[in-house]
Each structure stands twice: as C-alpha cells, then as structure tokens.
Amino acid sequence: MAPSISMLQKNPLDIFDFVVNQGHGVKGLAELGLKTLPQQYIQSTQERFDFMSNNVEDNSNKSSIPVIDMSHWDDPNVAQAVCDAAQKWGFFQIVNHGVPIHVLEDAKDATHKFFSLPPHEKQKYSKEHSVTNNVRFGTSFTPEAEKALEWKDYLSLFFISDNEASSFWPSICRNQALNYIESSHNVVKKLLKILMKGLNVEELDESIEPILMGSKRINLNYYPKCPNPELTVGVGRHSDVSTLTVLLQDDVGGLYVRNTETMKWIHVPPISGSLVINVGDALQIISNGTYKSVEHRVTANANSNRISVPIFVNPRPQDVIGPLPGLTKNGEKPLYRHVLYSDYVKHFFRKAHDGKATIEFAKVYFLYKNKNLLLMKNE
C-alpha cells in the first residue's frame, strides 16, 4: 500500500527515499494528493521564479527568441538569421524544418505513456537497476548534490546504435524516440553546416563533423502539477553542455531564457510544429565564444502537467574540444583551453545546476589558476 503524504512528511528522509530511492519520482509524490510543497523542493529565494519581479521580461509585446522559417535552407537570409540568433540569443525556434509533425506528436505521446507506467516498471531503469548506463530513469538533476530538489522526472537515453536501443530502451517509447532522433539528424547537420560556414574558417571539412555531432542523448522529461510553483523550479538555471540541443515542447509552456543584453528572463512560447534550438557549451568553446550558450530554466506549473523531449547533440566522450585552429591563427587569443569532453561532462553532472559556472572549467585561466593553487598547497 502506498504511504500517505502525511506519513511521508513526518520524516523528510522518507520523502527522499520514496521519490529517489524507490523510484516513484516527483510524479508519484504529486499523485499522493499533495497540498503543499515539501521542504526538500523549496528553493532559496534567489533561485525562485518571481513573475512580478523586474528580472522577468514583459512578453505582452510578443518579444521572444527569434522564430526562423527553414522552408528554404539555401537562402542566405536564413543562414544569416541562424548565425545571428546563435551569436545574440543562443536560442531560436525553427518552423517548416522538415521533421514530420506525426513524428513529433508520437514522441510526446510516448513520453506520456512511459510516465504512466507503474513505479516498479519505471524503477527497472533507475541507476540502481538499469542494466546499462546508457538508459537512466531519475528525478531532479543531481539529487545527492542539491540543496533543493527540482520538480522534474526524466528518462535519459544515450544513443549508441539501433541494436543497442532495441535491446535496452523501454519498448513503450523506443521506436518513437528513435524516429525523432533519426528524423532530426539532417536538421542538425544542416544547422551545423550553416553555423560552421558563419565562422569563416577555411580549413573546415567533414573531419569536424564527428566532434560536433558524434553522440546523441534524448531525454523524456515530465513535470507534474505543483501545489506551490512559486517556491520551486522545474529545472534550475543552467546552460547545456551539448553542441546543439533540439527541444520539442508541448503546449503548456514554461521554458525561460536569459536575455544576455537585459539579463532578464524571457518566455519561449510553444509554437505548434516548431523545434527550439539552442547552442550548448561545446559549441561556444569550439567557436571560441562566437556562438553563445545561455542560461535557461523551466518553471513549475500549478494547473497542468508538462512534458518536453530534448535531443542533446554532443561531441563523443573521447573527443578533445577547444577553439578551432582557424579562429586563432591570426593572433586572436583562445578563450578556452582544450579539454576532454568526458571530463567536461563529468564536471557538469557532479554538481547542482549553477547557471553558466561549468564553462569556467574550460576557460584558459582555469588551468593556470589551479596550477597556482596546487603550488601554494605544496609550498
């Protein structure tokens, strides 16, 4: 018999055990008839999202990230719009991109179906029970490292091959997730071709492609209705560690992006049939800061459950990323050092969400700063 919320709230450790260790997730917690937010999910004042504050941009004038019509991929104006958005915003939405609408709808439907499974079925894919590290059901971001948990459950699927996916991915969402990845491949490839051409680096050839898009991970995200959304977050402020992220939203909304000029948060309204594209840290590093990965976050919602399906397009774990040689050959200073991508990702996942702090790991001065600290310790 499932415990009551009153029973769980008598001992905070019981809630953590119920949500994280037993695999019920925050969805299971919400479905117990939660009336007030448990203490574990109450964020610090500075991390909460206050719609009435001066830090949230007024969307009444319909201003948001650029929306780009990709009907004509070879149009120079389209290419310019993509590069401008990647430099100024780090985010843009694309419409008429070529991914069939039924593929997008199937991916959203499969997400709802997976999270409708009973807890013991989802628990098979948890960290403790999954037969592979490439399939992971979990909650929040890094629960063990967080002062306050995030109001989100997820299924993370790292793509190795069709055969591996057939063996280990949950059957209820496997084909839909694979179709979404496959159908978006050419979109990603074309966008990266445009962005690389925008860097004006003559030496670029197909050898860079495996570094830019050598691996992919798809997440199925579920954000249950929340009794006190003003006290928590769906996802805390962060930038992605990907090259590019391709995000499919449902019609609920809740994604906010930091406007780097005003430093205010601006809503990304769902547009039917669109995909949200954002620059990740890897592309910021590779472009030597020309293209910007920017902070974004997701709010909790009091009225509706929300789902989203991002595809994270990444370098391979064994790749070393750093500014492309052509960007620094004329005396320009590299802003970032060369780092093993798997080291960068590990640094990201071993801590709570903390805005853009992860990029510091790759900055040139980081190496010298840490060498100096080591010398001081040894003196």
C-alpha positions in Angstrom: 0.0 0.0 0.0 1.3 3.4 -1.0 2.1 5.7 2.0 0.1 8.8 2.6 1.7 12.2 2.2 1.1 12.9 5.9 3.1 9.8 6.7 6.0 10.9 4.5 6.1 14.4 5.7 6.7 13.3 9.3 10.2 12.3 8.2 12.0 14.3 5.4 14.2 11.3 4.7 11.1 9.3 3.9 10.2 11.7 1.1 13.7 11.4 -0.4 13.6 7.6 -0.2 10.1 7.5 -1.7 10.9 9.8 -4.6 14.6 8.9 -5.4 15.4 5.5 -4.0 12.1 3.8 -4.5 11.7 5.3 -8.0 8.3 6.9 -7.6 9.7 10.2 -8.7 8.1 13.6 -8.2 5.1 12.4 -10.2 4.4 9.7 -7.6 4.7 12.3 -4.9 2.3 14.7 -6.6 -0.3 11.9 -7.1 -0.5 11.3 -3.4 -2.7 14.4 -3.2 0.0 16.9 -2.3 -1.4 20.2 -1.0 1.8 22.0 0.0 5.3 21.7 -1.3 7.6 19.5 0.8 10.6 21.3 2.3 13.0 19.4 0.0 11.7 21.2 -3.0 11.7 24.7 -1.6 14.4 26.7 -3.5 16.4 29.5 -2.0 14.8 33.0 -2.5 17.4 33.9 -5.3 16.6 30.7 -7.2 12.8 31.1 -7.2 11.0 32.5 -10.2 9.1 35.7 -9.4 6.9 36.7 -12.3 6.3 40.1 -10.7 10.0 41.0 -10.4 12.0 43.2 -12.7 14.0 40.2 -13.8 11.2 38.8 -16.0 10.8 40.5 -19.4 7.3 41.6 -20.3 6.0 39.4 -23.1 3.0 41.4 -23.8 4.7 42.8 -26.9 5.2 39.2 -28.1 9.0 39.6 -28.0 11.0 36.4 -27.5 13.7 34.4 -29.2 13.8 34.5 -33.0 11.5 32.3 -35.0 13.1 31.2 -38.3 11.3 29.7 -41.2 13.5 27.0 -42.6 11.5 26.4 -45.8 14.4 27.4 -47.9 17.6 26.1 -46.3 19.9 27.6 -49.0 18.6 31.1 -48.7 21.5 33.4 -47.5 19.0 35.3 -45.3 18.0 32.1 -43.5 21.7 31.3 -42.9 22.3 34.9 -41.6 19.3 34.6 -39.3 20.6 31.3 -37.8 24.1 32.7 -37.2 22.8 36.0 -35.8 20.5 34.1 -33.4 23.3 31.8 -32.3 25.5 34.8 -31.5 23.0 37.1 -29.9 20.5 34.8 -28.2 22.0 31.3 -28.2 18.4 30.2 -28.8 15.9 30.2 -31.7 12.9 28.3 -32.8 12.6 26.8 -36.3 9.4 26.1 -38.3 9.0 24.2 -41.6 12.1 22.3 -40.7 11.3 19.0 -42.4 10.7 16.8 -39.4 7.2 15.3 -39.9 4.6 16.5 -37.4 3.5 13.0 -36.7 7.0 12.1 -35.5 6.9 15.0 -33.0 3.4 14.1 -31.8 4.4 10.4 -31.4 7.4 11.4 -29.3 5.2 13.5 -27.0 2.6 10.7 -26.8 5.3 8.1 -26.0 6.6 10.4 -23.2 3.2 10.4 -21.5 2.9 6.7 -21.9 6.3 6.0 -20.3 5.5 8.1 -17.3 2.1 6.5 -17.0 3.8 3.2 -16.3 3.6 1.9 -12.7 6.6 2.8 -10.5 8.0 -0.7 -10.5 8.2 -0.7 -14.3 10.0 2.7 -14.4 12.2 1.6 -11.5 13.8 -1.0 -13.8 15.6 1.8 -15.5 16.9 3.6 -12.4 20.6 4.0 -11.6 20.5 1.0 -9.2 18.6 -1.3 -11.5 19.3 -0.4 -15.2 21.3 -3.0 -17.0 23.2 -0.2 -18.8 24.5 3.2 -18.0 23.0 4.4 -21.3 19.4 4.1 -20.0 18.5 6.0 -16.9 15.2 6.9 -15.2 15.6 9.5 -12.5 14.3 12.6 -10.8 15.6 16.2 -10.3 19.1 16.7 -11.7 21.8 15.5 -9.2 19.7 14.8 -6.0 22.7 13.9 -3.9 24.4 17.3 -4.7 21.4 19.6 -4.5 20.3 21.7 -1.6 16.8 21.7 -3.0 15.4 19.2 -5.5 13.9 20.2 -8.9 10.3 19.4 -9.8 11.0 17.0 -12.7 11.3 13.3 -13.6 13.2 12.1 -16.6 14.2 9.1 -18.7 17.6 9.6 -20.3 18.6 7.5 -23.4 22.1 7.7 -24.7 22.1 6.5 -28.3 24.8 4.0 -29.3 23.2 2.1 -32.1 19.8 0.8 -33.2 20.6 -2.7 -32.0 21.6 -1.4 -28.5 18.5 0.6 -28.3 16.4 -2.4 -29.4 17.9 -4.4 -26.6 17.7 -1.9 -23.7 15.4 1.1 -24.3 11.8 0.8 -22.9 9.6 -0.7 -25.6 6.8 1.7 -24.8 8.8 4.7 -26.1 11.7 3.1 -28.1 10.5 3.4 -31.7 9.1 6.9 -31.2 12.4 8.2 -29.6 14.5 6.6 -32.4 12.3 8.1 -35.1 12.6 11.5 -33.5 16.4 11.2 -33.4 16.6 9.9 -37.0 14.2 12.5 -38.4 16.1 15.4 -36.8 19.5 14.2 -38.0 19.5 16.2 -41.2 18.1 19.3 -39.5 21.1 19.2 -37.1 23.6 18.6 -39.8 22.3 21.5 -41.9 22.2 23.8 -38.9 25.8 23.0 -38.0 26.9 23.4 -41.6 25.4 26.9 -41.6 27.0 27.8 -38.2 30.4 26.5 -39.3 30.3 28.5 -42.5 29.4 31.5 -40.4 32.7 31.2 -38.6 34.6 31.8 -41.9 37.2 29.1 -41.1 38.7 27.9 -44.3 40.2 24.6 -43.1 36.8 23.2 -42.0 35.9 19.9 -43.6 34.0 16.7 -42.8 36.5 15.7 -40.2 35.0 18.1 -37.7 31.5 16.5 -38.1 32.2 13.6 -35.6 33.3 16.1 -33.0 30.3 18.3 -33.5 27.6 15.6 -33.6 29.4 12.4 -32.7 27.0 11.3 -30.0 23.4 12.0 -29.0 21.2 11.7 -25.9 17.5 12.0 -25.8 15.6 12.9 -22.6 11.9 12.3 -22.0 11.0 14.9 -19.3 7.9 15.0 -17.1 6.9 18.0 -14.9 3.9 17.2 -12.7 1.4 19.8 -11.5 2.9 21.5 -8.5 1.0 22.9 -5.4 3.4 25.8 -4.9 5.2 26.5 -8.2 6.4 29.9 -6.9 8.6 28.1 -4.3 10.4 25.7 -6.6 11.7 25.2 -10.2 11.1 22.6 -12.9 14.8 22.9 -13.9 17.2 25.3 -12.4 19.2 27.9 -14.3 21.9 26.3 -16.5 23.4 26.1 -19.9 23.6 22.8 -21.8 26.9 21.0 -22.3 25.9 19.9 -25.8 26.9 21.2 -29.2 23.3 21.9 -30.0 20.1 20.9 -28.3 16.9 20.2 -30.2 13.9 20.7 -27.9 10.3 19.6 -28.5 7.9 21.4 -26.2 4.2 20.6 -25.6 1.7 23.4 -25.5 1.9 24.1 -21.7 5.0 26.4 -21.8 7.4 27.2 -19.0 10.8 27.5 -20.7 12.6 30.7 -20.0 15.8 32.0 -21.5 18.2 34.7 -20.1 18.4 37.7 -22.4 22.1 38.4 -22.4 21.6 42.1 -23.1 19.0 42.9 -20.5 19.8 40.0 -18.2 16.1 39.4 -17.8 14.2 36.1 -18.3 12.1 35.8 -21.3 9.5 33.1 -22.0 9.8 30.8 -25.1 6.2 30.3 -26.1 5.3 26.9 -27.6 4.6 27.1 -31.3 2.8 24.1 -32.9 5.2 22.1 -35.0 8.3 24.0 -34.1 11.6 22.9 -32.6 13.6 25.0 -30.2 17.3 25.0 -30.9 19.9 26.2 -28.5 23.7 26.5 -28.5 25.5 24.4 -25.9 28.8 24.9 -24.1 30.7 22.7 -26.5 29.8 24.9 -29.5 30.6 28.0 -27.5 34.1 26.5 -26.8 34.6 25.3 -30.3 33.6 28.7 -31.8 35.9 30.5 -29.3 32.9 32.4 -27.9 31.4 33.5 -31.2 28.3 31.4 -30.6 26.8 31.7 -27.1 25.3 29.1 -24.8 23.0 30.9 -22.5 21.2 30.3 -19.2 17.8 28.8 -19.3 15.3 27.3 -16.8 11.9 25.8 -16.5 9.2 26.9 -14.2 6.8 24.6 -12.3 3.1 24.8 -13.1 0.1 24.7 -10.8 -2.5 23.8 -13.4 -1.0 21.3 -15.9 1.4 18.5 -16.2 4.1 19.4 -18.8 6.4 17.2 -20.9 9.4 18.1 -23.1 11.7 16.0 -25.3 15.2 17.4 -25.9 17.8 15.8 -28.1 21.3 16.7 -26.9 23.8 16.6 -29.9 27.3 16.2 -28.4 30.9 15.5 -29.2 31.9 11.9 -28.4 33.1 11.3 -24.9 36.7 10.7 -26.1 36.9 13.9 -28.2 39.0 16.8 -27.1 37.2 20.1 -27.7 38.8 23.5 -27.9 38.7 26.6 -30.2 39.0 25.6 -33.9 42.6 26.4 -35.1 41.4 28.7 -37.8 39.8 31.0 -35.3 43.1 31.8 -33.6 45.6 31.6 -36.4 45.8 35.4 -36.9 46.8 36.2 -33.4 43.4 36.0 -31.8 43.7 34.7 -28.2 41.9 31.4 -27.4 39.4 32.0 -24.7 39.2 28.3 -23.9 41.7 25.5 -23.3 41.4 22.1 -24.9 39.5 19.7 -22.6 38.5 16.1 -22.9 34.7 16.2 -23.4 34.0 13.4 -21.0 35.9 15.4 -18.3 33.8 18.4 -19.0 30.5 16.4 -18.8 31.6 14.8 -15.5 32.2 18.3 -14.1 28.7 19.3 -15.1 26.9 16.3 -13.6 28.7 16.2 -10.3 27.1 19.4 -9.0 23.7 21.1 -8.9 22.6 23.5 -11.6 24.6 26.7 -11.2 24.0 28.9 -14.2 26.9 29.2 -16.5 29.5 28.2 -14.0 30.5 25.0 -15.9 32.1 26.9 -18.7 34.7 28.2 -16.3 36.1 24.7 -16.3 37.2 25.2 -19.9 38.5 28.8 -19.7 42.2 29.3 -20.3 42.8 30.9 -16.9 41.3 27.9 -15.1 44.4 25.8 -15.9 46.8 28.4 -14.5 44.6 29.2 -11.5 44.5 25.6 -10.5 48.2 25.2 -11.1 48.9 28.1 -8.8 46.6 26.7 -6.1 48.5 23.4 -6.3 51.8 25.2 -6.0 50.5 27.1 -2.9 49.4 23.8 -1.3 52.8 22.3 -1.9 54.8 25.2 -0.5 
